[in-house]
């Protein structure tokens, strides 16, 4: 599950969004959790981080520009001791915030045997991605990643395999003979 989340989190660098994480009653859910992860990187903190990158080195300059367009990265992840400590109604409340026409579901992973479930939602305006949310859950874990800001999707292609960003294959490979 964490590997899937990492992949989508890094891919989500390409997105700006309404801050969905603010519309969820995290306190109610966290009260039942044995572990809670709360990452809040707002525009000010991201701007400060970008100052450590050099504008003289081409790779760092591109990264600095990308970070400069991100308004926030928010991750909320809860781990529960037992199954059933959060309900599908809780998940459905989150999904209800991610409905068309503002949001489009681009990935949907469902397990009928209590395994990993995930959805990736994008908010697209014109030809730009204006938001991305990753919702991932399994019987004892619930995670929402919300990226706010604008980044050119070509950034993902260029930096895939570098800086800890996974390489995402966009072309179909021919089977080996």
TORZARO-86357 format. One record per atom (N, C-alpha, C): atom name; x, y, z. Coordinates in steps of 0.2 Angstrom, whole numbers, plus 5000, padded with zeros to 4 digits. Layout:
+------+------+------+------+
: atom :    x :    y :    z :
+------+------+------+------+
:   CA :    X :    Y :    Z :
...
+------+------+------+------+
This chain:
+------+------+------+------+
: atom :    x :    y :    z :
+------+------+------+------+
:    N : 5004 : 4994 : 5000 :
:   CA : 5000 : 5000 : 5000 :
:    C : 5004 : 5006 : 5000 :
:    N : 5009 : 5006 : 5004 :
:   CA : 5014 : 5012 : 5005 :
:    C : 5017 : 5014 : 4998 :
:    N : 5019 : 5008 : 4994 :
:   CA : 5023 : 5009 : 4988 :
:    C : 5018 : 5012 : 4983 :
:    N : 5012 : 5010 : 4983 :
:   CA : 5007 : 5013 : 4978 :
:    C : 5006 : 5020 : 4980 :
:    N : 5005 : 5022 : 4986 :
:   CA : 5004 : 5029 : 4988 :
:    C : 5010 : 5033 : 4986 :
:    N : 5016 : 5030 : 4987 :
:   CA : 5022 : 5034 : 4985 :
:    C : 5022 : 5036 : 4978 :
:    N : 5020 : 5031 : 4974 :
:   CA : 5020 : 5032 : 4967 :
:    C : 5015 : 5037 : 4965 :
:    N : 5009 : 5037 : 4968 :
:   CA : 5004 : 5042 : 4966 :
:    C : 5006 : 5049 : 4969 :
:    N : 5009 : 5049 : 4975 :
:   CA : 5011 : 5055 : 4978 :
:    C : 5016 : 5059 : 4974 :
:    N : 5021 : 5055 : 4971 :
:   CA : 5026 : 5058 : 4967 :
:    C : 5022 : 5060 : 4960 :
:    N : 5018 : 5056 : 4957 :
:   CA : 5015 : 5058 : 4951 :
:    C : 5010 : 5064 : 4953 :
:    N : 5008 : 5065 : 4959 :
:   CA : 5003 : 5070 : 4960 :
:    C : 5006 : 5077 : 4961 :
:    N : 5013 : 5077 : 4960 :
:   CA : 5017 : 5084 : 4960 :
:    C : 5014 : 5088 : 4954 :
:    N : 5010 : 5084 : 4949 :
:   CA : 5008 : 5088 : 4944 :
:    C : 5001 : 5091 : 4945 :
:    N : 4999 : 5093 : 4951 :
:   CA : 4992 : 5095 : 4952 :
:    C : 4991 : 5100 : 4957 :
:    N : 4986 : 5105 : 4955 :
:   CA : 4984 : 5109 : 4960 :
:    C : 4976 : 5108 : 4962 :
:    N : 4974 : 5109 : 4968 :
:   CA : 4967 : 5107 : 4969 :
:    C : 4964 : 5111 : 4975 :
:    N : 4958 : 5111 : 4975 :
:   CA : 4954 : 5113 : 4981 :
:    C : 4957 : 5109 : 4987 :
:    N : 4957 : 5112 : 4992 :
:   CA : 4960 : 5108 : 4998 :
:    C : 4955 : 5103 : 5001 :
:    N : 4954 : 5097 : 4998 :
:   CA : 4950 : 5093 : 5001 :
:    C : 4951 : 5090 : 5008 :
:    N : 4957 : 5090 : 5010 :
:   CA : 4959 : 5088 : 5016 :
:    C : 4955 : 5092 : 5022 :
:    N : 4954 : 5098 : 5020 :
:   CA : 4951 : 5103 : 5025 :
:    C : 4943 : 5101 : 5026 :
:    N : 4940 : 5097 : 5022 :
:   CA : 4933 : 5096 : 5022 :
:    C : 4932 : 5089 : 5025 :
:    N : 4937 : 5086 : 5028 :
:   CA : 4936 : 5079 : 5031 :
:    C : 4937 : 5080 : 5039 :
:    N : 4932 : 5077 : 5042 :
:   CA : 4933 : 5077 : 5050 :
:    C : 4938 : 5072 : 5052 :
:    N : 4944 : 5074 : 5052 :
:   CA : 4950 : 5070 : 5054 :
:    C : 4950 : 5069 : 5061 :
:    N : 4948 : 5074 : 5065 :
:   CA : 4948 : 5073 : 5072 :
:    C : 4944 : 5067 : 5074 :
:    N : 4938 : 5066 : 5072 :
:   CA : 4934 : 5060 : 5073 :
:    C : 4937 : 5054 : 5071 :
:    N : 4940 : 5054 : 5065 :
:   CA : 4943 : 5048 : 5063 :
:    C : 4950 : 5046 : 5067 :
:    N : 4954 : 5051 : 5068 :
:   CA : 4960 : 5050 : 5072 :
:    C : 4959 : 5048 : 5079 :
:    N : 4953 : 5050 : 5082 :
:   CA : 4952 : 5047 : 5089 :
:    C : 4952 : 5040 : 5090 :
:    N : 4950 : 5036 : 5084 :
:   CA : 4950 : 5029 : 5084 :
:    C : 4957 : 5026 : 5082 :
:    N : 4961 : 5030 : 5079 :
:   CA : 4967 : 5027 : 5076 :
:    C : 4973 : 5026 : 5081 :
:    N : 4977 : 5021 : 5080 :
:   CA : 4983 : 5020 : 5084 :
:    C : 4989 : 5023 : 5082 :
:    N : 4989 : 5025 : 5076 :
:   CA : 4994 : 5030 : 5073 :
:    C : 4991 : 5035 : 5068 :
:    N : 4994 : 5041 : 5068 :
:   CA : 4991 : 5046 : 5064 :
:    C : 4997 : 5049 : 5061 :
:    N : 4997 : 5050 : 5054 :
:   CA : 5002 : 5054 : 5050 :
:    C : 4999 : 5060 : 5047 :
:    N : 5002 : 5066 : 5049 :
:   CA : 4999 : 5072 : 5046 :
:    C : 5004 : 5076 : 5043 :
:    N : 5005 : 5077 : 5037 :
:   CA : 5010 : 5081 : 5033 :
:    C : 5006 : 5087 : 5030 :
:    N : 5009 : 5093 : 5032 :
:   CA : 5006 : 5099 : 5030 :
:    C : 5011 : 5104 : 5027 :
:    N : 5012 : 5104 : 5020 :
:   CA : 5017 : 5108 : 5017 :
:    C : 5013 : 5113 : 5013 :
:    N : 5013 : 5119 : 5017 :
:   CA : 5009 : 5124 : 5013 :
:    C : 5014 : 5128 : 5009 :
:    N : 5011 : 5133 : 5005 :
:   CA : 5014 : 5137 : 5000 :
:    C : 5021 : 5141 : 5004 :
:    N : 5020 : 5143 : 5010 :
:   CA : 5026 : 5147 : 5013 :
:    C : 5031 : 5142 : 5014 :
:    N : 5030 : 5136 : 5017 :
:   CA : 5035 : 5131 : 5018 :
:    C : 5038 : 5128 : 5011 :
:    N : 5034 : 5127 : 5006 :
:   CA : 5037 : 5125 : 5000 :
:    C : 5041 : 5131 : 4997 :
:    N : 5039 : 5137 : 4997 :
:   CA : 5043 : 5142 : 4995 :
:    C : 5050 : 5143 : 4998 :
:    N : 5050 : 5142 : 5005 :
:   CA : 5056 : 5142 : 5009 :
:    C : 5061 : 5136 : 5006 :
:    N : 5058 : 5130 : 5005 :
:   CA : 5062 : 5125 : 5003 :
:    C : 5065 : 5126 : 4996 :
:    N : 5061 : 5129 : 4992 :
:   CA : 5063 : 5131 : 4985 :
:    C : 5070 : 5135 : 4985 :
:    N : 5070 : 5139 : 4990 :
:   CA : 5076 : 5144 : 4991 :
:    C : 5083 : 5140 : 4992 :
:    N : 5082 : 5134 : 4994 :
:   CA : 5088 : 5130 : 4994 :
:    C : 5091 : 5127 : 4988 :
:    N : 5087 : 5128 : 4983 :
:   CA : 5088 : 5125 : 4976 :
:    C : 5092 : 5130 : 4972 :
:    N : 5097 : 5129 : 4968 :
:   CA : 5101 : 5133 : 4964 :
:    C : 5097 : 5135 : 4958 :
:    N : 5097 : 5141 : 4956 :
:   CA : 5094 : 5143 : 4949 :
:    C : 5099 : 5142 : 4944 :
:    N : 5106 : 5141 : 4945 :
:   CA : 5111 : 5141 : 4941 :
:    C : 5112 : 5134 : 4938 :
:    N : 5110 : 5129 : 4941 :
:   CA : 5110 : 5122 : 4939 :
:    C : 5104 : 5120 : 4935 :
:    N : 5104 : 5118 : 4929 :
:   CA : 5098 : 5117 : 4925 :
:    C : 5093 : 5112 : 4929 :
:    N : 5095 : 5107 : 4931 :
:   CA : 5090 : 5102 : 4934 :
:    C : 5087 : 5105 : 4941 :
:    N : 5091 : 5108 : 4945 :
:   CA : 5088 : 5112 : 4951 :
:    C : 5084 : 5118 : 4949 :
:    N : 5085 : 5121 : 4944 :
:   CA : 5081 : 5127 : 4942 :
:    C : 5074 : 5124 : 4940 :
:    N : 5074 : 5119 : 4936 :
:   CA : 5067 : 5116 : 4934 :
:    C : 5064 : 5114 : 4940 :
:    N : 5067 : 5110 : 4945 :
:   CA : 5064 : 5108 : 4951 :
:    C : 5061 : 5114 : 4955 :
:    N : 5065 : 5119 : 4955 :
:   CA : 5064 : 5125 : 4959 :
:    C : 5057 : 5128 : 4956 :
:    N : 5057 : 5129 : 4949 :
:   CA : 5051 : 5131 : 4946 :
:    C : 5045 : 5127 : 4948 :
:    N : 5045 : 5120 : 4948 :
:   CA : 5040 : 5116 : 4949 :
:    C : 5037 : 5117 : 4956 :
:    N : 5042 : 5117 : 4961 :
:   CA : 5040 : 5118 : 4968 :
:    C : 5037 : 5125 : 4969 :
:    N : 5039 : 5130 : 4965 :
:   CA : 5036 : 5136 : 4966 :
:    C : 5029 : 5137 : 4964 :
:    N : 5027 : 5132 : 4960 :
:   CA : 5020 : 5132 : 4957 :
:    C : 5015 : 5128 : 4962 :
:    N : 5018 : 5124 : 4966 :
:   CA : 5014 : 5120 : 4971 :
:    C : 5012 : 5124 : 4977 :
:    N : 5006 : 5124 : 4978 :
:   CA : 5003 : 5128 : 4984 :
:    C : 5002 : 5124 : 4990 :
:    N : 5003 : 5118 : 4990 :
:   CA : 5002 : 5114 : 4996 :
:    C : 5003 : 5106 : 4994 :
:    N : 5005 : 5102 : 4999 :
:   CA : 5005 : 5095 : 4999 :
:    C : 5003 : 5093 : 5006 :
:    N : 4997 : 5089 : 5006 :
:   CA : 4994 : 5087 : 5012 :
:    C : 4993 : 5080 : 5012 :
:    N : 4996 : 5076 : 5017 :
:   CA : 4995 : 5069 : 5018 :
:    C : 4992 : 5068 : 5025 :
:    N : 4986 : 5064 : 5025 :
:   CA : 4983 : 5062 : 5031 :
:    C : 4983 : 5055 : 5031 :
:    N : 4986 : 5051 : 5035 :
:   CA : 4986 : 5044 : 5035 :
:    C : 4984 : 5041 : 5042 :
:    N : 4979 : 5037 : 5043 :
:   CA : 4977 : 5034 : 5049 :
:    C : 4978 : 5026 : 5049 :
:    N : 4981 : 5024 : 5054 :
:   CA : 4981 : 5016 : 5055 :
:    C : 4977 : 5014 : 5061 :
:    N : 4973 : 5009 : 5061 :
:   CA : 4969 : 5007 : 5066 :
:    C : 4971 : 5000 : 5068 :
:    N : 4970 : 4999 : 5075 :
:   CA : 4972 : 4992 : 5078 :
:    C : 4968 : 4987 : 5075 :
:    N : 4961 : 4988 : 5074 :
:   CA : 4957 : 4982 : 5072 :
:    C : 4953 : 4985 : 5066 :
:    N : 4951 : 4980 : 5062 :
:   CA : 4946 : 4981 : 5056 :
:    C : 4940 : 4984 : 5058 :
:    N : 4937 : 4988 : 5055 :
:   CA : 4930 : 4991 : 5056 :
:    C : 4930 : 4997 : 5061 :
:    N : 4936 : 5000 : 5062 :
:   CA : 4936 : 5006 : 5066 :
:    C : 4935 : 5012 : 5062 :
:    N : 4935 : 5011 : 5056 :
:   CA : 4932 : 5017 : 5051 :
:    C : 4927 : 5013 : 5047 :
:    N : 4923 : 5016 : 5044 :
:   CA : 4918 : 5013 : 5040 :
:    C : 4918 : 5015 : 5033 :
:    N : 4914 : 5011 : 5028 :
:   CA : 4914 : 5013 : 5021 :
:    C : 4910 : 5020 : 5021 :
:    N : 4906 : 5021 : 5026 :
:   CA : 4902 : 5028 : 5026 :
:    C : 4907 : 5033 : 5026 :
:    N : 4913 : 5032 : 5030 :
:   CA : 4918 : 5037 : 5031 :
:    C : 4921 : 5038 : 5024 :
:    N : 4923 : 5033 : 5020 :
:   CA : 4926 : 5033 : 5014 :
:    C : 4921 : 5036 : 5009 :
:    N : 4915 : 5035 : 5009 :
:   CA : 4910 : 5037 : 5005 :
:    C : 4909 : 5045 : 5005 :
:    N : 4910 : 5047 : 5012 :
:   CA : 4910 : 5055 : 5013 :
:    C : 4916 : 5058 : 5009 :
:    N : 4921 : 5055 : 5009 :
:   CA : 4927 : 5058 : 5006 :
:    C : 4926 : 5057 : 4998 :
:    N : 4924 : 5052 : 4996 :
:   CA : 4922 : 5051 : 4989 :
:    C : 4917 : 5056 : 4986 :
:    N : 4912 : 5058 : 4991 :
:   CA : 4907 : 5063 : 4989 :
:    C : 4910 : 5070 : 4987 :
:    N : 4916 : 5071 : 4990 :
:   CA : 4919 : 5077 : 4989 :
:    C : 4923 : 5077 : 4982 :
:    N : 4923 : 5072 : 4979 :
:   CA : 4927 : 5071 : 4973 :
:    C : 4923 : 5069 : 4967 :
:    N : 4917 : 5072 : 4966 :
:   CA : 4912 : 5070 : 4961 :
:    C : 4913 : 5075 : 4955 :
:    N : 4911 : 5072 : 4949 :
:   CA : 4910 : 5076 : 4943 :
:    C : 4905 : 5082 : 4945 :
:    N : 4906 : 5088 : 4941 :
:   CA : 4910 : 5089 : 4936 :
:    C : 4917 : 5092 : 4938 :
:    N : 4918 : 5094 : 4944 :
:   CA : 4924 : 5096 : 4946 :
:    C : 4930 : 5091 : 4946 :
:    N : 4928 : 5085 : 4948 :
:   CA : 4933 : 5080 : 4948 :
:    C : 4932 : 5074 : 4944 :
:    N : 4937 : 5071 : 4941 :
:   CA : 4937 : 5065 : 4937 :
:    C : 4941 : 5060 : 4940 :
:    N : 4938 : 5054 : 4941 :
:   CA : 4942 : 5048 : 4943 :
:    C : 4946 : 5045 : 4938 :
:    N : 4953 : 5045 : 4939 :
:   CA : 4957 : 5042 : 4933 :
:    C : 4960 : 5035 : 4935 :
:    N : 4960 : 5033 : 4941 :
:   CA : 4962 : 5027 : 4943 :
:    C : 4957 : 5024 : 4949 :
:    N : 4956 : 5018 : 4948 :
:   CA : 4951 : 5015 : 4953 :
:    C : 4954 : 5008 : 4954 :
:    N : 4956 : 5007 : 4960 :
:   CA : 4958 : 5000 : 4962 :
:    C : 4954 : 4997 : 4968 :
:    N : 4951 : 4992 : 4967 :
:   CA : 4946 : 4989 : 4972 :
:    C : 4948 : 4982 : 4973 :
:    N : 4948 : 4980 : 4980 :
:   CA : 4949 : 4973 : 4982 :
:    C : 4942 : 4971 : 4985 :
:    N : 4940 : 4965 : 4983 :
:   CA : 4934 : 4963 : 4986 :
:    C : 4935 : 4958 : 4992 :
:    N : 4942 : 4957 : 4993 :
:   CA : 4944 : 4952 : 4999 :
:    C : 4948 : 4956 : 5004 :
:    N : 4946 : 4963 : 5005 :
:   CA : 4949 : 4966 : 5011 :
:    C : 4956 : 4969 : 5010 :
:    N : 4958 : 4969 : 5003 :
:   CA : 4965 : 4971 : 5002 :
:    C : 4965 : 4979 : 5001 :
:    N : 4970 : 4981 : 4997 :
:   CA : 4971 : 4988 : 4995 :
:    C : 4966 : 4990 : 4990 :
:    N : 4964 : 4996 : 4992 :
:   CA : 4959 : 5000 : 4988 :
:    C : 4962 : 5007 : 4987 :
:    N : 4961 : 5010 : 4981 :
:   CA : 4964 : 5016 : 4979 :
:    C : 4960 : 5020 : 4974 :
:    N : 4960 : 5026 : 4974 :
:   CA : 4957 : 5030 : 4969 :
:    C : 4961 : 5036 : 4968 :
:    N : 4962 : 5038 : 4962 :
:   CA : 4966 : 5044 : 4960 :
:    C : 4961 : 5049 : 4956 :
:    N : 4960 : 5055 : 4959 :
:   CA : 4955 : 5060 : 4956 :
:    C : 4959 : 5066 : 4954 :
:    N : 4957 : 5068 : 4948 :
:   CA : 4960 : 5075 : 4945 :
:    C : 4955 : 5080 : 4944 :
:    N : 4957 : 5086 : 4945 :
:   CA : 4953 : 5092 : 4943 :
:    C : 4956 : 5095 : 4938 :
:    N : 4953 : 5095 : 4932 :
:   CA : 4956 : 5098 : 4926 :
:    C : 4952 : 5104 : 4923 :
:    N : 4956 : 5109 : 4922 :
:   CA : 4953 : 5115 : 4919 :
:    C : 4956 : 5117 : 4913 :
:    N : 4953 : 5116 : 4907 :
:   CA : 4956 : 5117 : 4901 :
:    C : 4961 : 5112 : 4899 :
:    N : 4967 : 5114 : 4898 :
:   CA : 4972 : 5109 : 4897 :
:    C : 4977 : 5108 : 4903 :
:    N : 4975 : 5110 : 4908 :
:   CA : 4979 : 5110 : 4914 :
:    C : 4976 : 5106 : 4920 :
:    N : 4980 : 5102 : 4923 :
:   CA : 4978 : 5098 : 4929 :
:    C : 4978 : 5104 : 4935 :
:    N : 4972 : 5104 : 4938 :
:   CA : 4971 : 5109 : 4943 :
:    C : 4970 : 5106 : 4950 :
:    N : 4971 : 5100 : 4951 :
:   CA : 4971 : 5097 : 4957 :
:    C : 4971 : 5089 : 4957 :
:    N : 4974 : 5086 : 4962 :
:   CA : 4974 : 5079 : 4962 :
:    C : 4973 : 5077 : 4970 :
:    N : 4970 : 5071 : 4970 :
:   CA : 4968 : 5068 : 4977 :
:    C : 4969 : 5061 : 4976 :
:    N : 4973 : 5058 : 4980 :
:   CA : 4974 : 5050 : 4981 :
:    C : 4970 : 5048 : 4987 :
:    N : 4966 : 5044 : 4986 :
:   CA : 4962 : 5041 : 4992 :
:    C : 4964 : 5033 : 4992 :
:    N : 4967 : 5031 : 4997 :
:   CA : 4969 : 5024 : 4998 :
:    C : 4967 : 5021 : 5005 :
:    N : 4964 : 5015 : 5004 :
:   CA : 4962 : 5012 : 5011 :
:    C : 4962 : 5005 : 5010 :
:    N : 4963 : 5002 : 5016 :
:   CA : 4963 : 4995 : 5017 :
:    C : 4960 : 4994 : 5024 :
:    N : 4959 : 4988 : 5026 :
:   CA : 4955 : 4987 : 5032 :
:    C : 4957 : 4990 : 5038 :
:    N : 4964 : 4991 : 5039 :
:   CA : 4966 : 4995 : 5045 :
:    C : 4970 : 5001 : 5043 :
:    N : 4969 : 5004 : 5037 :
:   CA : 4972 : 5010 : 5036 :
:    C : 4968 : 5014 : 5031 :
:    N : 4969 : 5021 : 5032 :
:   CA : 4965 : 5026 : 5028 :
:    C : 4970 : 5032 : 5026 :
:    N : 4971 : 5033 : 5020 :
:   CA : 4976 : 5039 : 5018 :
:    C : 4973 : 5043 : 5013 :
:    N : 4973 : 5050 : 5013 :
:   CA : 4972 : 5054 : 5008 :
:    C : 4978 : 5059 : 5007 :
:    N : 4980 : 5059 : 5001 :
:   CA : 4985 : 5064 : 4998 :
:    C : 4982 : 5069 : 4994 :
:    N : 4983 : 5075 : 4996 :
:   CA : 4980 : 5081 : 4992 :
:    C : 4985 : 5086 : 4990 :
:    N : 4986 : 5087 : 4984 :
:   CA : 4991 : 5091 : 4981 :
:    C : 4988 : 5097 : 4978 :
:    N : 4990 : 5103 : 4980 :
:   CA : 4987 : 5109 : 4978 :
:    C : 4992 : 5113 : 4974 :
:    N : 4991 : 5115 : 4968 :
:   CA : 4996 : 5119 : 4964 :
:    C : 4996 : 5117 : 4957 :
:    N : 5000 : 5120 : 4953 :
:   CA : 5001 : 5118 : 4946 :
:    C : 5008 : 5116 : 4944 :
:    N : 5009 : 5111 : 4941 :
:   CA : 5015 : 5109 : 4938 :
:    C : 5014 : 5105 : 4931 :
:    N : 5018 : 5107 : 4927 :
:   CA : 5018 : 5104 : 4920 :
:    C : 5019 : 5096 : 4921 :
:    N : 5015 : 5092 : 4918 :
:   CA : 5016 : 5085 : 4918 :
:    C : 5022 : 5083 : 4915 :
:    N : 5025 : 5087 : 4910 :
:   CA : 5032 : 5085 : 4908 :
:    C : 5037 : 5085 : 4913 :
:    N : 5036 : 5088 : 4919 :
:   CA : 5041 : 5088 : 4924 :
:    C : 5041 : 5081 : 4927 :
:    N : 5036 : 5077 : 4927 :
:   CA : 5036 : 5070 : 4929 :
:    C : 5040 : 5066 : 4925 :
:    N : 5039 : 5067 : 4918 :
:   CA : 5043 : 5063 : 4913 :
:    C : 5050 : 5064 : 4914 :
:    N : 5052 : 5071 : 4915 :
:   CA : 5059 : 5073 : 4915 :
:    C : 5063 : 5070 : 4921 :
:    N : 5059 : 5071 : 4927 :
:   CA : 5062 : 5069 : 4933 :
:    C : 5061 : 5062 : 4935 :
:    N : 5057 : 5058 : 4931 :
:   CA : 5056 : 5051 : 4933 :
:    C : 5062 : 5047 : 4934 :
:    N : 5063 : 5044 : 4939 :
:   CA : 5070 : 5040 : 4940 :
:    C : 5075 : 5044 : 4944 :
:    N : 5074 : 5051 : 4945 :
:   CA : 5078 : 5055 : 4948 :
:    C : 5075 : 5058 : 4954 :
:    N : 5079 : 5061 : 4959 :
:   CA : 5077 : 5064 : 4965 :
:    C : 5071 : 5060 : 4969 :
:    N : 5072 : 5054 : 4968 :
:   CA : 5067 : 5050 : 4972 :
:    C : 5060 : 5049 : 4969 :
:    N : 5059 : 5052 : 4963 :
:   CA : 5053 : 5052 : 4959 :
:    C : 5053 : 5045 : 4955 :
:    N : 5048 : 5041 : 4955 :
:   CA : 5049 : 5035 : 4952 :
:    C : 5048 : 5036 : 4944 :
:    N : 5051 : 5032 : 4940 :
:   CA : 5050 : 5032 : 4933 :
:    C : 5044 : 5029 : 4931 :
:    N : 5040 : 5033 : 4927 :
:   CA : 5033 : 5031 : 4925 :
:    C : 5034 : 5029 : 4918 :
:    N : 5033 : 5023 : 4916 :
:   CA : 5033 : 5021 : 4909 :
:    C : 5026 : 5024 : 4905 :
:    N : 5027 : 5028 : 4900 :
:   CA : 5021 : 5030 : 4897 :
:    C : 5020 : 5027 : 4890 :
:    N : 5025 : 5023 : 4888 :
:   CA : 5024 : 5020 : 4882 :
:    C : 5023 : 5012 : 4883 :
:    N : 5019 : 5009 : 4879 :
:   CA : 5018 : 5002 : 4879 :
:    C : 5024 : 4998 : 4876 :
:    N : 5027 : 4994 : 4880 :
:   CA : 5033 : 4990 : 4878 :
:    C : 5031 : 4984 : 4874 :
:    N : 5035 : 4982 : 4869 :
:   CA : 5034 : 4976 : 4865 :
:    C : 5036 : 4970 : 4869 :
:    N : 5032 : 4965 : 4869 :
:   CA : 5035 : 4959 : 4873 :
:    C : 5041 : 4956 : 4870 :
:    N : 5046 : 4954 : 4874 :
:   CA : 5052 : 4951 : 4871 :
:    C : 5050 : 4944 : 4868 :
:    N : 5054 : 4943 : 4863 :
:   CA : 5053 : 4936 : 4859 :
:    C : 5059 : 4932 : 4860 :
+------+------+------+------+
